[in-house]
Amino acid sequence: MITTNLTLSSCFVFFLTIFFISEPLAQETEYQNLTNWAVHPSLTNRVFEGYVKDSANIEKVDVFYIYPTMFLDKQDLRWNIPIDDSVFQKRVLENAIKFQASAFAEGGRMFAPYYSQAHIRAYRNLENGGRDALLLAYGDIRAAFVHYLANYNNGRPIILAGHSQGSTHIMLLLKEFFDDKPLQKQLIAAYIPGIGLSKDEFKTISLMTEPTQTGGFVTWNTFKKKVNKEKFELWYKGKCVVNPVSWRVDQATRSEHKGFLFSNGKLYPNSFSTHVIDGAIWISTPHFPYRKLAWTMNDYHIGDINLFWLDIRENIAVRIKQFLTKI
């Protein structure tokens, strides 16, 4: 397993606890078992029904998606959620897969593994068990990716996508399997919002600051105009960022915003303006029928993907087209 300096930033709430239950490391998860996948080409679940209108790229490209931190219960003293927890699996399917992974569903044949996710508290307690919890979770992700490479990839171009803790694990995959390695030639793009990354995070994988670039990564962290200063300065200040409306390091007007996917399943275009700040972006209060909900939120981390759902989908198509013209 990769050993790395986990100076990590992610997730929208942080918990401090005094006592944790110690748990032994689990055995490596077997990903030939389809029950360990949320999304897999051999599964017949209908999680993307209604979201895929153009399947052309599914024949050419693979998407490897990792869901964000959803293990948040302050009363649960475990470091990691068991991979086969059926209640948690249902939550993943009905939330992260439906409202995040769906943005990438037209981008290619999708693989999204379940994993022994680390509790949210891990990020605030790296030296007291958090690092081990995150690396245990990454062990599952790594095993799933190795299984995917050995059994399914066959040289196909790859899009990596994650959010929050998912982006943490995608970052580790990039370092171990892609950065300055032959597999980098197959990388179309890595979409990894919700985590603080430096411009020089990788040796040979660069931040992409144009909408047609390929072979690199994009990242952003979304705040209200009135920035949550404590969180911003702790996790994101000084980190790299792109505007997921323009895909450049600039501003974008409300009319340029393509559309965000709300929990009612409807898309709302032209909802907010977007402004790049040092290490993050802030958006104006979204214009949509439920905007009072947006006023009560401390920040918009939870919406890093679905706020820009259609912007992401359209950009993926652009980058795939550009990549395929070069091979």
N, C-alpha and C positions, 0 to 999 in steps of 0.2 A: 504493500500500500504506500502511496505517496506520503511523505512527511513534509509538512509545510508550515510556515509561520502563519498561524491563524489570527492575524490582526484584522478581524472581520467586522463588517457593519451590515446590518440587515434588519428587516422586520419592523412593524409599526408600533409595538408595545413591548416594554421590557419589564421583567419581573425579577426582584431580588428575593431570595429565600434563605432561611437560616439553616435548614436541614434538608438533605436530599437522601432518598433511598438509593443505595449502591446496587448496581445490577451488573452481572457478568456480561462480557461481550458475547454477542450471539454468533452462531456459526454462519458461514457465508451463505447467503440466500441463493436458492437454485432458481434461476430465471428461465429454465426450460419449462417450468411449471407456469402455465398461462394465468393461474389465479394470482400470480405475483405481479401482473401487469394491469394497470388501469386502462390503457389503450394499447392495442397491438393489432397488426394486420390480420391475425388469425382469430381475433375475437369478433363476435357479431353484435356487440352492444351498439346502441343507436345514439350515443352521446352527441354526435355531430349532426344528427338529422336536422335538416333545414339550414345548416350553416355552410354546407359545401355545394356550391353551384357550378364550379369549374374544377374538374378533377384531372386536368391535363398534367399538372406537375406531380401528382401522386404516382404516376408511372415512371417518373424520372428521379425524384429527390426523396430523401428521408428527413424526417424531423424527429429529434430526440428532445422531449420536453420533461422538465422537472418542476413539480408544483411547489408552492411557497409554504411557509410555516403556518400550520393549522392546528398544531398541538399547543394550546394556549391556556388550558385550565390551571388556574393558580393553586387549586386544591390537589392536583395530581402531582405527586412528588417524584414520579419516574423521570429519568433523563430522556428515554426514547419510547415512542409508541410502537407496539408490536406491529410488524408488517401485515399480519393477518387479522387485525382488529376490524371487524366488519362494519361497525358504526363509523369508524374513521374513514374506511374505504368509501362508504356511501357519501360522506361529506366531501371527500376529494372529487368524486364523480359529479356530484350535483353542484359544486361550486367552482373549484379550480379548473377542472376539465371543461365544464360547460362554458364558463365565462372568461377563461384565459387561454387554455389550449386551443379552443375553437378559433381563435384569431390566427392560428398557424395551420389550421386543418386543410386549407387549400394548398399549402406550401409543399406538401409531400406526404408520403406514407409515414404515419405517426407511430412512435414508440414512447410510452410514458409509464415507467415502472412505479409500483408502490415501493416504499422504502421505510426503514425504521427511523422515522423522522425525529430529530432532536427537539426537545422542548424549547420554547421561546427563551427561557431563562439561560440557555447555554451561551448566548452571545454576551451576557453580562457577567458570566462566571467561567471564563475560559480556563483560568488557572485552577479552578476548584471542581472540575468535572465536565465543564462545558466543551472543552476541546475534544475530549474523548467521546462525548456524545455526538458531536458533529462529525468526527472521523468515523464513528460507527455507522452513522447515516450515510456518509460518503462511501463506506465499504459496500453498502447495498447498491448505490448508484454505479460504482465502479464495476461490480459484478454484472449488473444489468447491461452496461455498455460493452463490456468484454464479450458477453454472450451475443449481443446485437452484432458486433463486429465480426465475430466468428461464424455466425449463422445466417445473417441477413444482408449485410451491407454490400458485399461484392463490388466494391469500388464506386458505389453511388455517391453523388454529392450529398452533403449533410448540412442541415440547419440545426443549431443548438438553441434552445429556448428555455428560460426559467424566470423565476421571480423570487426575490427575497432569499430564503434559505435555498430555494431551487437555483438561484443565481450563484450562491456560494458554491454549490456542488458543480454547476457548469463551469465556473471559474477553475475549480480543481481538475475537472476533466480536460479543460483547455491546456492547463499546465502540464499534465501528465501525458496526454495523448497527441496533442496538436502542436504545441509551441516548439518551433524549430525542429519539427519531426515530419516524416513523409505524409502523415495523414492531414497535415495542414493544407495540402493541395486539394483536398476534397471539401474543405470548409467554405460554404457559401457565406454564412454569417452566424454570429452568436448574438442573440438578443437577451441581455442579462440586466434588466432594471432592478431597482430596489436594493442595491448594494453599492458601497463606496469603493471605487476602483481608481487606481492611479493610471495616468497615461502610459507609464512605463511598467505596468503590471506584468506584461509578458515580454519575452525577448523579441519575438518576430511577429506577433499578432497585434495589430494597431487599432486604435479607436477610429472608426469610420465616420467622417464628417461631411460626406456627400451621399445623397440618396442612392446613387448607382454603384458605390464601392462594394467590393466583395472581399472575402478572405480575412475579415477583421471582426470587431465586436462593436456593439452599441449599448449604451447604458444611460439611465436617467433615474431621478428620484423626484417625486411629485409632491409639492407643497401648495397650501393656500397662499394667497398674496401676503398675508401676515404669517411669516415663517415661524415654525416651531423652533426657536433659536437654540434651545438646549439640544434637541435631537440633531438639528442641522450641524451645529458646531462639533458635536461628538462624533457623528458618523459620516458626514458628507462634505463638509467644508474643505475646499482644496482638491477635491476629487474631480474626475473627468465626467463630462455629461454631453449629450446631444439633445436637441429638441425633437421629440418623436412625432412632430407634425411636419416640419421641414426636413428633418434628418440632417440638419446643420447646427452649428453652434450660433444660433441667432434667435430672433423673436418670430412669432407667427400670430396673425390676426385670427379672430373668431371665424371669419369666413373661410379660412384655410383649413380649419379642423374638419377632418373627414367624418368622424362619428364615433361615439362611445356606446358600448353595449351595456344597458342597464339590467338590473336583476329581473325585470319583467320581460326580458328577451327582445326588447325593442332597441333599435339604433337611433341615436340622437346626434345629427350632424350640426356643425357650426355652433358648438356649445360654449367654447371659451377661447380666450387668447392665451398664448403660451410664451413665457419669458425665461430665458436662461440666466441663472445666477451662478455664483461660484460653487460648483459641485452639485447643483440641483436645478430644477425648474420650478417656477410657480405658475399657477394658472388662475385666471379669474373665476368667480363663482359660476359654475356651469348653468347654462340656460336650458332647462328641461322641466317637465311638469312637476318633478319632485325636488326642486332646487332647495327647498327648506331643509331637506336632509343634509345637503352639502354644507349649509351654514353651521350645523352643529358638529361637524367633523373637525378634529384637531389638525389633521393633515390628510393627504390623499394617497398615502403609500398603498393602501389596500386596493386602489384603483390604478396602479401603475400600468397595467396592461389593458383592462377593459375601458378605461378612459380614452385610450387611443386605439381601440380595437380595429376599426376600419383603416386607420392610418397605417397600422402594422401590417394588416392583410395586404393592402395595396403595395406597400414598400417591399414586402417579401416577393411579390410577383415581379417587381422591377429588378431586384437583385438576382433572382433566379434567371431571368431572361438574360441579364448581363453576364452572369457566370457561364451559362450554357453556350453563349456565343464564343467563349474563349477556349472551349474544349472540343 
